[in-house]
Amino acid sequence: MIMTTLTIRTKELLCVAITIIVMLQAPASTTAVVNNVAFEWTHMLDTLICPQGATNLGFAPLTSAIQPQLHLAQWHALIALKATGDCTTEQAVVAFASFKILSHYFSWTQILDFNLGPLLDRQLRSMDLTEKQKRLSKRIGQTVAVNLIRQRSPASEFTQGPVHAAVDDVINPQIGVFRHFATTPEGRDAAHFFFNQMVSWKPFVLPHPLQFIKDYLSEFKPPVIPSAEWDADWDGLKDIGRAGWSGRTAAMNLSANLYACPRLSNFKCSFEQAASAAIQTALPSNTSLYDSVLLLAKTSVSIHDAAITQVTVKFGFWFWRPEQAFRSGDGTHAPIPDWSPYHPTPLEPEYPSGTVTIVSAGTGPLQKYFGKDKDVPFFIEGGGTFNCEGFVGVPVPTVNFTSLDAFVTEAGKSRMYSGAHYQSSVDDAKEIGKRVADYVEKHWTHTQPSGVLPDPTFLDIFAKVVKKSGDFSPVRYDVSALK
């Protein structure tokens, strides 16, 4: 059940209808088409997640964990308000729920005193509430937020060790199999793998990731080596993803930078934040608070569950990165020992593209809202500067898109221009993200089984790299001790 028992004095339910005009000042760095308390708190999370020099690669797990809770708490608060008699305002309960979520995860004094507290205070003063309305709003907002935190507080298992050990065991890797980038003992020891902890997270709506993969994604696999598909992947990426290729254009480099280059003084450093920006600039200015909140919640949950899915697939197929493939060669293609990607490659398996999976899933709810075949124009505001080699101090531009599909397509091109992914990985990721979003939409209000395993504290993580390309060996809990 989404609702929880609310302890609210009966006399506070005996309220009269009050018409309140709420005028909220837009955050200074956002040029919004629609703005309300939900978007203001979303922007606040952006400012807390994106410190100096942040990039989507470093903060994706943190944003994926917190943003769905923020938006679900906002939605739960609106539902709770309806159930308790509409005796205060939608804006007030959303504000208190948002404050409680963010103050839980960002609890140090400086943020409470200089960021979260002032925003809540400004919003409440603009609403001109009675003291009874404030008390009721606080109880509703904080109750649903605390209940959500208790149920969904993110807890990652220690997967870095098992994953590192699994890759260490790959002594003579077969063609197509992921391996260490650095071959020296010091380099292997210093390796740290990206996003692997997300395989231990619980989805909000999807069933267990391995079951979802089996039931809905069984046809998706990396290309067979050798094959015509692999030849096309090799030829299609060999030049455009390479650093120093003479054919690179300014447009290609900008595209690559938008998804991989760290930024200074910019507050759109993750895919979740890009998705919320798309919602805010695509919706008409008269969109209701409820519709805004529900759309934000569906988008954040779709991204969260898609992130878990793509990481599970990555650390199941263990497919080699372009840098590993081009430098090693295979039976058909000669090695290119000095091949380097335009941007440094995350130390994680290649297939499928996580960026495209997440962007595709994140656009699904918004596309559904406007209609399947409708082009939805929007923009993601720039600001600040890039902070990667060759682009230090270059302004981050505002990017306009004519449709959501164009956004997903551009994400795929970007990761190829960076030298991180093959064409087949990008194409499959687009469909994987779409299927996740479709599943979330169809099962939005369904409850999830609790599962039967004991607390993860008493379980071990099992990780083993596949022996040959095309096999599937996911990182998972080891239940052999239960036998």
C-alpha positions as CSV (number, residue, x, y, z in Angstrom):
1,M,0.0,0.0,0.0
2,I,1.3,3.5,-0.8
3,M,-0.7,5.1,2.0
4,T,0.4,5.0,5.5
5,T,-1.4,5.6,8.8
6,L,-1.3,9.3,9.6
7,T,-1.6,10.5,13.1
8,I,-3.5,13.7,12.7
9,R,-5.8,15.3,15.2
10,T,-9.5,15.2,14.3
11,K,-10.0,18.9,14.8
12,E,-7.5,19.6,12.1
13,L,-9.6,17.7,9.6
14,L,-12.5,20.1,10.3
15,C,-11.3,22.8,8.0
16,V,-12.9,25.1,5.6
17,A,-12.2,25.6,1.9
18,I,-9.4,28.2,1.4
19,T,-8.3,29.6,-1.9
20,I,-4.6,30.2,-1.9
21,I,-2.7,31.9,-4.6
22,V,0.8,30.6,-4.7
23,M,3.5,32.5,-6.4
24,L,6.9,30.8,-6.5
25,Q,10.1,32.5,-7.7
26,A,11.9,30.4,-10.2
27,P,15.5,29.3,-9.3
28,A,18.0,31.7,-10.8
29,S,19.7,29.1,-13.0
30,T,16.6,27.6,-14.5
31,T,14.7,29.1,-17.4
32,A,11.6,27.0,-17.0
33,V,8.4,26.7,-19.1
34,V,6.6,25.3,-16.1
35,N,7.6,25.8,-12.5
36,N,6.3,24.7,-9.1
37,V,7.5,23.4,-5.8
38,A,8.3,20.0,-7.2
39,F,10.7,21.4,-9.8
40,E,12.2,23.8,-7.2
41,W,13.2,20.9,-5.0
42,T,14.4,18.9,-8.0
43,H,16.6,21.8,-8.9
44,M,17.8,21.9,-5.2
45,L,18.9,18.3,-5.5
46,D,20.7,19.2,-8.7
47,T,22.7,21.8,-6.9
48,L,23.6,19.3,-4.1
49,I,24.6,16.5,-6.4
50,C,26.6,18.5,-8.9
51,P,29.6,20.0,-7.1
52,Q,32.6,21.5,-8.9
53,G,33.9,19.3,-11.7
54,A,31.1,16.8,-11.6
55,T,30.1,14.6,-14.5
56,N,27.3,12.1,-15.1
57,L,29.8,9.2,-14.7
58,G,30.7,10.0,-11.1
59,F,27.3,10.9,-9.7
60,A,24.9,8.6,-11.6
61,P,24.5,6.1,-8.7
62,L,23.9,8.8,-6.1
63,T,21.3,10.6,-8.2
64,S,19.6,7.3,-9.2
65,A,19.2,6.4,-5.5
66,I,17.9,9.7,-4.2
67,Q,15.9,11.3,-7.0
68,P,13.2,8.6,-7.2
69,Q,12.6,8.9,-3.4
70,L,12.3,12.6,-3.7
71,H,9.7,12.4,-6.5
72,L,7.8,9.4,-5.0
73,A,7.6,11.3,-1.6
74,Q,6.1,14.2,-3.4
75,W,3.5,12.0,-5.1
76,H,2.7,10.1,-1.9
77,A,2.2,13.4,-0.1
78,L,-0.4,14.4,-2.7
79,I,-2.2,11.1,-2.3
80,A,-2.1,11.4,1.5
81,L,-3.5,14.9,1.3
82,K,-6.5,13.7,-0.7
83,A,-7.1,10.9,1.8
84,T,-7.1,13.3,4.8
85,G,-9.6,15.9,3.5
86,D,-7.7,18.6,1.5
87,C,-7.3,20.7,4.6
88,T,-4.1,22.3,3.5
89,T,-2.4,22.8,0.2
90,E,-0.7,20.6,-2.3
91,Q,2.3,22.9,-2.5
92,A,2.8,22.7,1.3
93,V,2.8,18.9,1.6
94,V,5.1,18.5,-1.4
95,A,7.5,21.1,0.1
96,F,7.6,19.3,3.5
97,A,8.0,15.8,1.9
98,S,10.8,17.1,-0.3
99,F,12.6,18.8,2.7
100,K,12.5,15.6,4.7
101,I,13.9,13.4,1.9
102,L,16.8,15.8,1.1
103,S,17.5,16.6,4.8
104,H,17.9,12.9,5.4
105,Y,20.6,12.4,2.8
106,F,22.2,15.8,3.1
107,S,22.1,16.3,6.9
108,W,25.2,18.4,7.6
109,T,24.6,21.8,9.1
110,Q,25.8,23.9,6.3
111,I,23.4,22.5,3.8
112,L,20.4,22.6,6.2
113,D,21.2,26.2,7.1
114,F,22.1,27.6,3.7
115,N,20.2,25.5,1.2
116,L,17.3,23.3,2.4
117,G,16.0,25.4,5.2
118,P,15.9,28.7,3.3
119,L,14.1,27.1,0.4
120,L,11.4,25.6,2.6
121,D,11.1,28.9,4.5
122,R,10.7,30.9,1.4
123,Q,8.1,28.6,-0.1
124,L,6.0,28.5,3.1
125,R,6.1,32.3,3.5
126,S,4.8,32.6,-0.1
127,M,1.9,30.3,0.7
128,D,0.5,32.4,3.6
129,L,-0.6,29.3,5.5
130,T,-2.3,29.2,8.9
131,E,-0.4,27.5,11.7
132,K,-2.8,24.6,11.6
133,Q,-2.2,24.2,7.9
134,K,1.6,24.2,8.4
135,R,1.3,21.6,11.2
136,L,-0.9,19.4,9.1
137,S,1.3,19.8,6.0
138,K,4.4,18.9,8.0
139,R,2.8,15.8,9.4
140,I,1.6,14.6,6.0
141,G,4.8,15.4,4.2
142,Q,7.2,14.0,6.8
143,T,5.2,10.9,7.5
144,V,5.2,9.7,3.8
145,A,8.8,10.7,3.4
146,V,10.0,8.8,6.5
147,N,8.0,5.8,5.5
148,L,9.6,5.8,2.1
149,I,13.1,6.2,3.5
150,R,12.5,3.2,5.8
151,Q,11.4,1.1,2.9
152,R,13.8,2.3,0.2
153,S,16.9,3.6,1.9
154,P,19.6,2.7,-0.6
155,A,22.1,0.1,0.7
156,S,24.8,-1.1,-1.7
157,E,26.6,-4.4,-1.1
158,F,30.4,-4.6,-1.3
159,T,30.6,-5.8,-4.9
160,Q,33.9,-4.1,-5.8
161,G,36.0,-6.8,-4.2
162,P,34.3,-9.8,-5.9
163,V,34.2,-8.0,-9.3
164,H,37.9,-7.1,-8.9
165,A,38.8,-10.6,-8.0
166,A,36.8,-12.0,-11.0
167,V,38.6,-9.8,-13.4
168,D,42.0,-10.6,-11.8
169,D,41.2,-14.3,-12.6
170,V,41.1,-13.5,-16.3
171,I,44.7,-14.5,-17.2
172,N,44.5,-15.3,-20.9
173,P,41.2,-13.6,-21.9
174,Q,39.4,-15.0,-25.0
175,I,38.4,-12.7,-27.8
176,G,35.4,-10.5,-26.8
177,V,35.9,-11.0,-23.1
178,F,36.4,-8.0,-20.7
179,R,39.7,-7.7,-19.0
180,H,41.9,-5.3,-17.1
181,F,42.9,-2.2,-19.0
182,A,46.3,-2.0,-17.2
183,T,48.4,-5.1,-17.5
184,T,51.0,-4.3,-14.9
185,P,50.5,-5.6,-11.3
186,E,50.3,-2.1,-10.0
187,G,47.8,-1.1,-12.6
188,R,45.6,-4.1,-12.0
189,D,45.7,-3.5,-8.2
190,A,44.7,0.1,-8.6
191,A,41.7,-0.6,-10.8
192,H,38.3,0.4,-9.5
193,F,35.2,-0.7,-11.4
194,F,32.2,1.5,-12.1
195,F,28.6,1.1,-11.1
196,N,28.9,-2.6,-10.1
197,Q,27.3,-2.0,-6.7
198,M,24.0,-1.3,-8.5
199,V,23.6,-5.0,-9.2
200,S,22.6,-5.3,-5.5
201,W,19.9,-2.6,-5.6
202,K,16.2,-3.5,-5.6
203,P,14.1,-2.1,-8.5
204,F,11.0,-0.1,-7.6
205,V,8.6,-1.7,-10.2
206,L,10.6,-4.3,-12.2
207,P,10.7,-7.9,-11.0
208,H,14.2,-9.2,-10.1
209,P,16.5,-8.0,-12.8
210,L,17.6,-11.5,-13.9
211,Q,13.9,-12.5,-14.3
212,F,13.2,-9.3,-16.2
213,I,16.1,-10.0,-18.5
214,K,15.0,-13.6,-19.1
215,D,11.3,-12.6,-19.8
216,Y,11.7,-9.4,-21.7
217,L,15.3,-9.0,-23.0
218,S,16.3,-12.6,-23.9
219,E,17.1,-11.7,-27.5
220,F,19.6,-9.0,-26.6
221,K,23.2,-10.1,-26.7
222,P,26.6,-8.7,-27.8
223,P,27.6,-9.5,-31.4
224,V,29.1,-12.8,-32.2
225,I,32.8,-12.7,-33.0
226,P,33.4,-13.2,-35.9
227,S,30.2,-12.1,-37.7
228,A,29.0,-9.4,-40.1
229,E,27.5,-7.5,-37.2
230,W,30.8,-7.4,-35.4
231,D,32.6,-6.3,-38.6
232,A,30.1,-3.4,-38.9
233,D,30.7,-2.5,-35.2
234,W,34.4,-2.5,-35.7
235,D,34.4,-0.5,-38.9
236,G,31.8,1.9,-37.6
237,L,33.7,2.9,-34.5
238,K,37.4,2.5,-35.4
239,D,37.7,6.1,-36.6
240,I,34.9,8.2,-35.1
241,G,35.7,7.0,-31.6
242,R,39.4,7.5,-31.8
243,A,41.3,10.3,-30.2
244,G,43.3,12.2,-32.7
245,W,41.4,11.0,-35.8
246,S,41.9,13.6,-38.5
247,G,38.2,13.5,-39.5
248,R,36.8,14.6,-36.1
249,T,34.6,17.7,-36.2
250,A,33.8,20.3,-33.7
251,A,30.2,19.0,-33.6
252,M,31.4,15.4,-32.8
253,N,33.6,16.7,-30.0
254,L,30.8,18.8,-28.5
255,S,28.4,15.8,-28.6
256,A,31.0,13.6,-26.9
257,N,31.6,16.3,-24.2
258,L,28.0,16.7,-23.4
259,Y,27.8,13.2,-21.9
260,A,31.4,12.6,-20.7
261,C,33.3,15.9,-20.0
262,P,33.3,17.1,-16.3
263,R,31.8,20.6,-15.8
264,L,32.2,23.5,-13.5
265,S,29.3,25.6,-12.1
266,N,26.7,23.5,-14.0
267,F,23.8,21.7,-12.4
268,K,22.8,19.1,-15.0
269,C,25.6,16.6,-14.3
270,S,23.5,13.3,-14.6
271,F,21.0,11.7,-16.9
272,E,18.3,12.0,-14.2
273,Q,18.8,15.8,-14.2
274,A,18.7,16.0,-18.0
275,A,15.4,14.0,-17.9
276,S,13.8,16.3,-15.3
277,A,15.0,19.3,-17.4
278,A,13.3,17.8,-20.5
279,I,10.1,17.5,-18.5
280,Q,10.2,21.0,-17.2
281,T,10.9,22.6,-20.5
282,A,8.5,20.4,-22.5
283,L,5.4,20.7,-20.3
284,P,3.0,23.6,-20.8
285,S,3.1,26.3,-18.2
286,N,-0.4,25.4,-16.9
287,T,0.5,21.8,-16.1
288,S,-0.9,20.9,-12.7
289,L,1.3,20.1,-9.7
290,Y,-0.1,16.6,-9.6
291,D,0.7,15.8,-13.2
292,S,4.2,17.3,-12.8
293,V,4.9,15.2,-9.7
294,L,3.5,12.0,-11.2
295,L,5.6,12.5,-14.4
296,L,8.7,13.2,-12.4
297,A,8.2,10.1,-10.3
298,K,7.6,7.8,-13.3
299,T,10.7,9.2,-15.0
300,S,12.9,8.8,-12.0
301,V,11.7,5.3,-11.3
302,S,12.1,4.3,-14.9
303,I,15.7,5.6,-14.9
304,H,16.5,3.9,-11.6
305,D,15.2,0.5,-12.7
306,A,16.8,0.8,-16.1
307,A,20.2,1.6,-14.5
308,I,20.0,-1.6,-12.4
309,T,19.0,-3.6,-15.5
310,Q,21.8,-2.4,-17.8
311,V,24.4,-2.9,-15.1
312,T,23.2,-6.5,-14.6
313,V,23.4,-7.1,-18.3
314,K,26.9,-5.5,-18.4
315,F,28.3,-7.6,-15.6
316,G,26.6,-10.7,-17.1
317,F,28.0,-10.7,-20.6
318,W,31.3,-9.1,-19.7
319,F,31.9,-7.9,-23.3
320,W,35.1,-6.1,-24.1
321,R,35.4,-2.3,-24.5
322,P,36.5,-0.8,-27.8
323,E,39.9,0.1,-26.3
324,Q,40.4,-3.5,-25.4
325,A,39.2,-4.8,-28.8
326,F,41.1,-2.4,-31.1
327,R,44.4,-2.9,-29.2
328,S,44.0,-6.7,-29.1
329,G,42.5,-7.4,-32.5
330,D,40.8,-10.6,-33.4
331,G,41.0,-13.3,-36.0
332,T,39.6,-11.0,-38.6
333,H,40.9,-7.6,-37.6
334,A,44.5,-6.7,-37.0
335,P,45.3,-5.0,-33.7
336,I,45.7,-1.2,-33.5
337,P,48.1,-1.0,-30.5
338,D,48.0,2.8,-30.2
339,W,44.2,3.1,-30.4
340,S,42.8,5.3,-27.6
341,P,39.2,6.5,-27.1
342,Y,38.4,10.2,-27.4
343,H,37.3,10.2,-23.7
344,P,38.6,7.8,-21.0
345,T,36.5,4.6,-20.9
346,P,34.8,3.7,-17.7
347,L,36.2,0.5,-16.2
348,E,33.1,-1.6,-16.7
349,P,32.0,-4.1,-19.4
350,E,30.7,-2.5,-22.7
351,Y,27.3,-4.1,-23.6
352,P,24.8,-2.4,-23.5
353,S,25.4,1.3,-23.5
354,G,24.3,2.5,-20.0
355,T,23.9,6.1,-21.2
356,V,21.5,5.2,-23.9
357,T,19.6,2.7,-21.8
358,I,19.0,5.3,-19.1
359,V,18.2,8.2,-21.5
360,S,15.8,5.9,-23.5
361,A,14.0,4.8,-20.3
362,G,13.9,8.4,-19.0
363,T,12.1,9.7,-22.1
364,G,9.5,7.0,-22.0
365,P,7.0,8.5,-19.5
366,L,7.2,12.0,-21.1
367,Q,6.6,10.5,-24.6
368,K,3.6,8.5,-23.1
369,Y,2.2,11.7,-21.6
370,F,2.2,13.6,-24.9
371,G,1.3,10.6,-27.2
372,K,3.3,7.9,-28.9
373,D,3.9,9.6,-32.2
374,K,4.1,13.2,-31.1
375,D,7.4,15.1,-31.4
376,V,8.1,16.8,-28.1
377,P,10.6,19.7,-28.4
378,F,12.5,20.7,-25.3
379,F,15.8,22.1,-24.2
380,I,18.5,21.4,-21.5
381,E,19.9,24.7,-20.3
382,G,23.6,25.2,-20.3
383,G,25.8,27.2,-18.0
384,G,29.2,26.8,-16.5
385,T,32.1,25.5,-18.4
386,F,33.6,22.2,-19.5
387,N,36.6,20.9,-17.6
388,C,38.3,18.2,-19.6
389,E,41.5,18.2,-21.7
390,G,41.3,20.6,-24.6
391,F,38.0,22.2,-23.4
392,V,38.9,23.8,-20.0
393,G,36.9,27.0,-19.7
394,V,34.7,26.3,-22.8
395,P,31.1,27.3,-22.0
396,V,28.5,24.5,-21.7
397,P,25.8,25.5,-24.3
398,T,22.0,25.2,-24.0
399,V,21.0,22.2,-26.2
400,N,17.7,22.2,-28.1
401,F,16.0,19.0,-29.2
402,T,13.2,18.7,-31.7
403,S,11.9,15.4,-30.2
404,L,12.6,12.9,-27.4
405,D,13.8,10.4,-30.0
406,A,16.4,12.9,-31.2
407,F,17.6,13.1,-27.6
408,V,18.1,9.3,-27.4
409,T,19.7,9.2,-30.8
410,E,22.2,12.0,-29.9
411,A,23.1,10.1,-26.7
412,G,24.1,7.1,-28.8
413,K,26.2,9.2,-31.1
414,S,27.8,10.9,-28.2
415,R,29.0,7.6,-26.7
416,M,30.3,6.4,-30.0
417,Y,32.1,9.7,-30.6
418,S,33.7,9.2,-27.1
419,G,34.9,5.8,-28.2
420,A,33.0,4.0,-25.5
421,H,30.4,1.9,-27.4
422,Y,29.7,0.1,-30.6
423,Q,26.7,0.7,-32.8
424,S,24.9,-2.5,-31.9
425,S,25.3,-1.7,-28.2
426,V,23.7,1.7,-28.7
427,D,20.9,0.3,-30.8
428,D,20.0,-2.5,-28.3
429,A,20.3,-0.1,-25.4
430,K,17.6,2.1,-26.9
431,E,15.1,-0.7,-27.1
432,I,16.1,-2.1,-23.6
433,G,15.4,1.3,-22.1
434,K,12.1,1.6,-23.9
435,R,11.0,-1.8,-22.6
436,V,11.9,-0.9,-19.0
437,A,9.8,2.3,-19.3
438,D,6.9,0.4,-20.8
439,Y,7.0,-2.1,-18.0
440,V,7.1,0.6,-15.4
441,E,4.1,2.4,-17.0
442,K,2.0,-0.8,-17.2
443,H,2.8,-1.9,-13.6
444,W,3.0,1.5,-11.9
445,T,0.7,0.8,-9.0
446,H,1.5,-2.9,-8.6
447,T,3.2,-4.1,-5.3
448,Q,6.4,-6.1,-5.4
449,P,7.0,-9.4,-3.7
450,S,9.3,-9.1,-0.7
451,G,11.5,-12.1,-1.6
452,V,12.6,-14.9,0.7
453,L,16.4,-14.4,1.1
454,P,17.8,-13.3,4.5
455,D,19.4,-9.9,5.0
456,P,22.2,-9.4,2.5
457,T,24.6,-9.1,5.5
458,F,24.5,-12.9,5.6
459,L,25.0,-13.5,1.9
460,D,28.1,-13.4,-0.3
461,I,28.4,-11.7,-3.7
462,F,29.4,-14.1,-6.5
463,A,31.2,-12.7,-9.6
464,K,32.9,-14.7,-12.4
465,V,33.9,-13.4,-15.8
466,V,32.6,-15.5,-18.7
467,K,35.1,-17.9,-20.4
468,K,34.0,-17.0,-23.9
469,S,32.1,-14.1,-25.5
470,G,28.4,-14.7,-25.6
471,D,28.1,-16.5,-22.3
472,F,26.2,-15.0,-19.5
473,S,27.5,-15.0,-15.9
474,P,25.8,-12.2,-13.8
475,V,27.0,-10.8,-10.5
476,R,24.6,-12.1,-7.9
477,Y,24.1,-13.3,-4.4
478,D,25.7,-16.6,-3.6
479,V,23.1,-18.8,-1.8
480,S,25.2,-22.0,-1.9
481,A,25.7,-21.5,1.9
482,L,22.0,-22.0,2.3
483,K,22.1,-25.6,1.0
